[in-house]
């Protein structure tokens, strides 16, 4: 073979280099399979709540989410947004206002963007506690 045949046209070399770069970039991006949060059973619990409103057992949901939070923290992963707020709602629905307050405060501490929402809930809970004491 002659040396002239081995040389590629500059545009073909550029196209091959570009294709190689795209292939390497996409394979590097797809290699990241870890999520920012460990979602566990949270999505299933929410699905049950919306599909079977009034029939989803709050005690079972509370148990599942509490176990999920424990496993997530033990694995050194992050609890997703909304889990502590949902736990607060479940505790509130069972009349455990102190536990509910603690969960809502945790949600606010972990996700400051939820502060406006959580502050409204906490204010109503505080007012409800004060009204009960009267």
ABEGO torsion letter per residue (X at the ends): XBAAAABBBAAAAAAAAAAAAAAAAAAAAAABABBABBAEAAAAAAAAAAABBGABBAAAAAAAAAAAAAAAAAAGBBBBBGAAAAAAAAAAAAGBAAAAAAAAAAAAAABAAAAAAAAAAAAAAAAAAAAAAX
